[in-house]
Amino acid sequence: MTSGLPEMRASDAERERVAEVLRDAVAEGRLDMEEFDQRLDAVYEARTHGELEPLVRDLPAPGAGGPAGPDATLAPSPGAPGTRVSWRDRIGGTATSRGAFAFWGGFGRQGTWTVGRTFTAFALMGGGEIDLREARFEDRDTVIRCFAIMGGMAVTVPPGLDVNVKGFGFMGGFGDRTEKSSQPSEPVAPDSPRVTVTGFALMGGVGVERKITRAEKQRLKEARKQEKLAKKARADRKELD
């Protein structure tokens, strides 16, 4: 979708993307409830790109410094479906960790850290957590090798990250938990790093799961609350009319 074709018909997905920008804006205090209500009404009444673009022209895209618009590229980020972010900004730099080990204990790699292009994790009668939701990547192609013996590991990744799981389990399990989920999966972002999770689990398990961060959950919860309030206000006004 390009802003050079304002007469082009807007799709339901494009209207929803613009509505998401407005929800972010009211949650961040950029819009008050009255203006949010007015713009949200206009979004769902819009028929063309030209009608959508003015509604978010003065608002930044979430996770980016530039203006938002219905033609903005959606690349899910550290945490949230539909959040606009450049994965390229998270690729490059010196690795802060290339491996982890746990014996009768545990290890954790969470928050902001830089994953080595090859990361090896080993757990013997212990456990570990590898959280990539806010991580940077030394290289676009990253291999995470997980070896669990009578132990377990959890690999948590954000929506939109390109992940390929190739490990195997013997008297245990090794797999992508999202494949069994009934929820629709988020499309892989075109500029996402490529992460391969491989290794094996012996009488233990390694699981890969997609989740958004707690902060993002809270932000989305607040945005939904604000939208419900706006809908209630619209309904009350219609009754008065």
C-alpha positions in Angstrom: 0.0 0.0 0.0 1.4 3.4 -1.0 0.3 6.9 0.1 0.7 8.0 -3.5 -2.7 6.3 -4.3 -5.1 8.0 -1.9 -8.1 6.9 -3.9 -7.2 3.2 -3.5 -9.8 1.3 -1.4 -8.7 0.4 2.2 -8.9 -3.1 3.5 -10.2 -4.2 6.9 -6.6 -5.1 7.9 -5.4 -1.6 7.0 -8.2 0.0 9.0 -7.2 -2.2 12.0 -3.6 -1.1 11.7 -4.5 2.5 11.9 -6.8 1.8 14.8 -3.9 0.1 16.6 -1.8 3.3 16.1 -4.6 5.3 17.7 -4.8 2.9 20.7 -1.1 3.3 21.2 -1.5 7.1 21.1 -4.2 7.3 23.7 -2.4 4.8 26.0 0.7 7.1 25.7 -1.2 10.3 26.4 -0.8 11.7 22.9 -4.6 11.8 22.3 -7.3 12.5 24.8 -10.4 10.3 24.9 -12.6 12.7 23.0 -10.2 12.9 20.0 -9.5 9.2 20.2 -13.2 8.5 20.0 -13.6 10.9 17.0 -10.7 9.4 15.1 -11.6 5.8 15.8 -15.1 6.5 14.4 -13.5 8.0 11.3 -11.2 4.9 10.9 -14.0 2.4 10.6 -16.0 4.7 8.3 -13.1 5.3 6.0 -13.2 3.7 2.6 -9.9 4.8 1.0 -6.2 5.4 1.9 -6.7 9.1 1.5 -9.3 9.1 4.3 -7.1 7.0 6.6 -3.8 8.8 6.3 -4.8 12.1 7.9 -6.0 10.3 11.0 -2.5 9.3 12.0 -0.3 11.7 10.1 0.6 13.6 13.3 1.4 10.4 15.3 4.6 8.3 15.5 4.5 4.7 14.6 4.9 2.6 17.8 8.5 1.6 18.2 9.7 4.1 15.6 10.4 7.7 15.3 8.7 8.4 12.0 5.0 9.2 11.4 2.6 6.4 11.2 0.3 5.6 8.3 -1.9 2.8 6.9 1.0 2.0 4.5 3.6 1.5 7.2 5.4 -1.8 7.1 4.3 -4.0 10.0 7.2 -5.8 11.6 6.4 -7.4 14.9 8.8 -6.5 17.6 10.1 -7.3 21.0 6.9 -8.3 22.0 3.8 -7.4 20.2 1.8 -8.4 17.2 1.5 -5.5 14.8 4.1 -3.3 16.5 6.3 -1.4 14.0 10.0 -1.9 14.6 13.1 -2.3 12.5 14.7 -5.6 13.2 17.8 -4.2 11.5 18.4 -2.0 14.6 18.8 -5.2 16.7 21.3 -6.9 14.5 25.0 -6.3 15.0 27.4 -5.6 17.8 29.6 -7.7 20.1 28.0 -10.7 21.7 27.5 -10.5 25.5 26.9 -14.2 25.8 27.8 -17.2 23.8 26.7 -20.0 26.1 25.2 -21.1 29.4 25.5 -24.0 31.7 23.5 -25.5 34.6 24.2 -28.4 36.8 21.7 -29.1 39.6 20.7 -25.5 39.2 19.6 -23.0 36.6 20.6 -20.2 34.3 18.8 -17.4 32.6 19.4 -15.0 29.7 16.7 -12.3 29.7 16.2 -8.7 29.0 18.6 -6.7 26.8 21.5 -8.9 25.8 23.4 -9.7 22.6 23.2 -13.3 21.5 26.4 -14.7 19.8 26.0 -16.1 16.3 26.4 -19.5 17.9 25.0 -19.9 21.4 25.4 -23.2 23.3 23.3 -24.1 26.4 23.7 -27.2 28.5 21.6 -28.3 31.4 22.3 -31.5 33.5 19.6 -32.2 36.1 18.8 -28.5 35.9 17.0 -25.9 33.9 17.5 -22.8 31.9 15.6 -19.9 30.2 16.7 -18.2 27.0 14.5 -15.1 26.4 15.0 -13.4 23.0 12.1 -10.9 23.2 14.4 -8.0 24.0 17.7 -9.4 22.8 20.0 -8.1 20.1 21.8 -10.5 17.7 25.5 -10.5 16.8 24.6 -11.8 13.3 21.5 -12.1 11.2 21.9 -15.9 11.2 22.0 -17.3 14.7 22.2 -20.9 15.9 21.1 -21.8 19.4 22.2 -25.3 20.5 20.3 -26.7 23.5 21.4 -29.9 25.3 19.2 -31.0 28.2 19.9 -34.2 30.2 17.3 -35.0 32.8 16.6 -31.2 32.8 14.7 -28.7 30.8 15.1 -25.4 28.8 12.6 -22.8 27.7 13.4 -20.6 24.7 11.0 -17.6 24.5 10.8 -15.6 21.3 8.8 -12.6 20.2 6.1 -12.7 17.5 7.5 -12.2 14.0 11.0 -13.7 14.7 12.1 -16.2 12.1 12.7 -19.4 14.1 13.4 -22.9 12.9 13.4 -25.8 15.4 15.5 -28.8 14.5 16.3 -30.6 17.7 15.1 -34.0 18.9 14.2 -35.7 22.1 14.9 -39.2 23.4 12.6 -40.2 26.3 11.8 -36.5 26.4 10.7 -33.7 24.1 12.1 -31.1 21.8 9.8 -28.8 19.9 8.0 -25.7 19.0 5.0 -25.3 21.3 3.4 -22.7 19.1 2.8 -25.3 16.4 0.3 -26.9 18.8 -1.4 -23.7 19.7 -4.9 -22.9 18.4 -4.1 -19.2 18.1 -3.1 -17.8 14.7 0.7 -17.3 14.3 2.2 -13.9 13.6 3.8 -13.7 10.1 7.6 -13.6 10.0 8.9 -10.1 9.6 10.8 -9.7 6.3 13.9 -8.2 8.0 13.9 -10.6 11.0 17.1 -12.4 12.1 17.1 -16.1 11.3 17.3 -18.2 14.4 17.8 -22.0 14.3 17.2 -23.9 17.6 18.9 -27.3 17.5 20.3 -29.9 19.9 18.7 -32.8 21.9 16.9 -33.6 25.1 17.5 -36.9 27.0 14.9 -37.6 29.6 14.2 -33.9 29.6 12.7 -31.2 27.4 13.4 -28.2 25.3 10.5 -26.0 24.3 10.2 -22.9 22.1 7.3 -20.6 22.7 6.3 -17.2 21.3 5.2 -14.6 23.9 4.9 -10.9 24.2 6.5 -9.1 27.2 4.6 -8.2 30.4 5.0 -4.5 29.6 3.4 -5.1 26.2 0.6 -7.1 27.7 -0.1 -4.2 30.1 0.0 -1.7 27.3 -2.4 -3.7 25.2 -4.7 -4.2 28.2 -4.8 -0.4 28.8 -5.5 0.3 25.1 -8.4 -2.2 25.1 -9.8 -0.6 28.3 -9.6 2.9 26.6 -11.3 1.5 23.5 -14.2 0.0 25.6 -14.6 3.4 27.3 -14.8 5.1 24.0 -17.4 2.6 22.6 -19.5 3.1 25.8 -19.3 6.9 25.3 -20.4 6.6 21.7 -23.3 4.4 22.7 -24.3 6.9 25.4 -24.2 9.8 23.0 -26.4 7.9 20.5 -29.0 7.3 23.2 -29.0 11.0 24.0 -29.5 11.8 20.4 
